[in-house]
């Protein structure tokens, strides 16, 4: 076994991630669930389960199985495009030895990422029902109304994804996920003492964490059990509301960070992150910066790659730089690389020099993205051209 290979990643050996449906995943970029809920197996039981051990063995063997290919598709594709990925090839020989000799494995990462459900007040275009309750409601409505137009679009997406990846990304195997909210189990809290000494950071995402009662219960538990002072809390928020009773806990941790998702300024953010009222978001941010360490995170796609300078300018008023590390690869039909050359040239001439603007993409995939936007423009009562007039030629085809 050799961990110096293309597919090896240390995260399954060190890291714990619990998703919005209360299921373990290899990491927050993994696209396939383990189907193991934290209510079925504790963190330590999962960390020594047959499921994760089989993944570890595949990685050590450098075996890109269909399961691993789909699980790790986001990182593999980002690397193929020359972009930053979450994959970490570095690992301590002690951790590898523990695994290969059959010893009990414990999480050693200094970071754990948890979701308390998919309750959310937005329906972002790049998102879906696993991370947004509003998407759950919409999918159920579409299914109930037998939306033929949407079903044909799904078939086209499936056809192209099979051609591009040799696997399907239209996964109806589990049906539409439920609107879900959960707390960690008593076993989780009991075991926390075992691995908390390694922890520095707890990342909370959603859904929208500030809407979850269990998120606040978790903060209270950390404070009451004297863990908080040595931990950094990092909340990924859409910035549409202040956390409740925040003066009770904002200064009880080593640091309390709120990472605001922002994909545009004013109407661009409102278009991409459906449900956003940017004036309200701006007001909330002005209040957040008084108490929390606020940062800004951007998901770079074909719809905002040409407006990064505008986003940077907005963030600078708070003394912050926007983080552009998250390069969208899924949904694949919103990738930057597939923009038509004339639009790429327009952005390049604005000094928006993203590396993918200089690479050739696939026009068929770009037009699939346009078809998707046209469909959801009808649903959301919006029009792409009101915000991005440079797409008119393709939108009106």
C-alpha positions, -999 to 999 in steps of 0.1 A, spaced: 0 0 0 13 34 -10 -4 67 -1 16 86 -27 -10 82 -55 -35 103 -73 -66 94 -53 -52 92 -17 -66 118 7 -59 119 45 -94 132 54 -111 97 57 -82 88 81 -84 120 102 -117 139 97 -153 137 107 -182 152 88 -219 149 96 -243 162 69 -277 178 69 -295 144 69 -275 133 100 -254 110 79 -216 106 79 -197 115 47 -159 113 40 -157 151 39 -179 181 31 -171 178 -7 -180 141 -8 -210 135 -32 -220 101 -18 -234 94 16 -223 65 38 -260 59 46 -248 57 82 -265 81 106 -249 95 137 -279 81 156 -270 46 144 -232 47 150 -212 69 172 -183 89 158 -158 63 170 -179 34 157 -182 50 123 -145 59 123 -138 22 126 -166 9 104 -163 -14 74 -176 14 52 -148 39 59 -122 11 61 -131 0 26 -126 35 13 -93 38 31 -81 6 15 -92 17 -20 -73 50 -15 -41 33 -3 -42 9 -33 -47 39 -56 -79 23 -69 -103 47 -86 -134 25 -82 -168 38 -94 -177 44 -58 -146 64 -51 -147 83 -84 -182 95 -76 -174 102 -39 -144 123 -48 -155 137 -81 -154 174 -70 -118 173 -59 -106 151 -89 -122 175 -113 -109 206 -96 -74 192 -98 -79 182 -134 -88 218 -141 -58 231 -122 -79 245 -93 -76 242 -55 -92 211 -40 -99 199 -5 -79 167 -10 -50 165 14 -23 139 6 -2 145 38 -6 121 66 13 110 97 30 76 94 16 69 129 -20 73 117 -13 49 87 3 24 110 -26 24 134 -49 17 104 -28 -10 87 -22 -29 120 -58 -29 129 -57 -6 159 -87 15 169 -87 47 148 -96 80 164 -102 113 146 -70 134 148 -80 164 126 -81 197 144 -114 204 127 -149 188 127 -177 199 105 -214 194 115 -248 202 101 -279 203 122 -303 199 93 -313 215 60 -337 242 74 -330 273 52 -346 305 42 -330 306 8 -331 285 -24 -298 292 -41 -294 282 -77 -264 260 -70 -280 243 -41 -305 215 -36 -328 197 -12 -300 182 9 -290 217 20 -322 237 17 -357 231 30 -370 254 4 -356 232 -23 -373 202 -7 -406 219 -9 -401 229 -45 -390 194 -56 -420 179 -40 -442 204 -57 -426 196 -91 -430 159 -85 -467 163 -75 -475 184 -105 -457 160 -129 -436 188 -145 -428 173 -179 -405 202 -188 -384 196 -157 -383 158 -163 -370 163 -198 -344 187 -185 -333 161 -159 -330 134 -186 -307 158 -206 -286 165 -176 -283 128 -169 -274 120 -205 -246 146 -206 -233 137 -172 -230 101 -182 -211 111 -213 -189 135 -194 -182 114 -162 -194 79 -172 -217 81 -141 -251 96 -134 -254 127 -112 -292 125 -112 -296 105 -81 -332 96 -73 -321 64 -55 -332 78 -21 -360 100 -33 -364 136 -22 -348 142 12 -370 154 40 -370 188 57 -348 177 85 -334 190 118 -314 170 143 -293 172 174 -262 152 181 -268 120 201 -260 115 237 -232 91 226 -217 119 205 -215 141 236 -202 113 257 -174 106 233 -165 143 228 -140 141 256 -120 114 237 -111 136 207 -118 172 218 -81 176 228 -72 175 191 -99 199 181 -94 236 174 -122 244 150 -158 234 148 -174 243 115 -212 246 114 -231 248 82 -266 240 70 -291 248 58 -289 281 77 -274 274 111 -289 305 127 -324 289 121 -316 257 140 -325 254 177 -301 225 180 -272 247 169 -278 270 199 -282 240 222 -248 228 210 -232 261 217 -247 261 252 -234 226 258 -199 236 248 -200 266 271 -215 247 301 -190 219 298 -160 243 297 -149 234 261 -156 268 245 -126 288 255 -102 266 235 -124 263 204 -129 284 173 -165 283 161 -169 289 123 -205 293 111 -213 293 74 -243 317 71 -262 333 43 -262 365 62 -299 371 62 -304 373 100 -287 379 132 -282 348 155 -306 349 184 -294 358 219 -259 362 205 -247 383 234 -250 352 255 -222 334 237 -204 354 211 -174 361 234 -174 327 252 -151 310 226 -115 314 216 -130 330 184 -164 331 169 -163 335 131 -193 340 107 -184 332 71 -210 350 49 -218 334 16 -219 361 -11 -220 354 -48 -227 389 -61 -236 424 -50 -272 437 -49 -294 421 -77 -267 396 -86 -266 381 -52 -304 382 -51 -306 363 -84 -281 336 -75 -292 332 -39 -330 332 -43 -347 347 -13 -319 372 -5 -329 408 0 -295 425 -3 -304 456 16 -314 435 46 -283 413 42 -261 444 42 -278 457 74 -273 423 91 -236 422 81 -231 457 95 -244 444 129 -225 411 127 -191 428 124 -197 446 157 -196 413 176 -181 385 153 -152 380 131 -169 382 97 -154 368 65 -168 365 30 -169 333 9 -177 332 -28 -187 302 -49 -171 310 -83 -193 301 -113 -201 311 -148 -225 337 -134 -201 357 -112 -166 350 -125 -168 383 -144 -178 403 -113 -152 392 -87 -138 428 -85 -172 441 -77 -176 415 -49 -141 424 -36 -149 461 -35 -180 454 -15 -162 433 11 -134 458 14 -157 483 31 -156 459 61 -118 456 60 -121 421 45 -110 403 14 -134 379 -4 -124 343 -4 -126 329 -40 -112 294 -33 -145 276 -38 -146 270 -75 -179 254 -86 -177 221 -104 -211 208 -95 -237 214 -110 -213 209 -138 -234 230 -162 -225 261 -142 -188 257 -145 -167 288 -156 -148 268 -183 -179 264 -205 -186 301 -211 -187 311 -247 -154 327 -258 -170 361 -265 -182 363 -229 -148 351 -216 -132 379 -236 -155 405 -222 -146 395 -187 -109 393 -195 -111 428 -209 -125 439 -174 -93 424 -158 -112 394 -145 -84 371 -153 -95 337 -140 -75 307 -153 -106 289 -167 -114 319 -189 -83 309 -209 -94 273 -214 -117 258 -239 -150 244 -226 -181 226 -239 -208 247 -255 -234 220 -252 -229 220 -214 -231 258 -213 -264 257 -231 -277 231 -207 -270 256 -179 -289 282 -198 -319 258 -202 -317 252 -164 -318 289 -157 -347 295 -181 -367 268 -163 -360 282 -128 -366 318 -140 -402 308 -146 -404 292 -112 -388 321 -94 -404 349 -115 -370 362 -125 -351 369 -158 -314 362 -162 -311 391 -187 -322 417 -162 -290 409 -143 -267 395 -169 -275 410 -203 -244 396 -218 -262 362 -220 -290 375 -243 -278 358 -275 -279 324 -259 -309 329 -236 -331 338 -265 -321 309 -288 
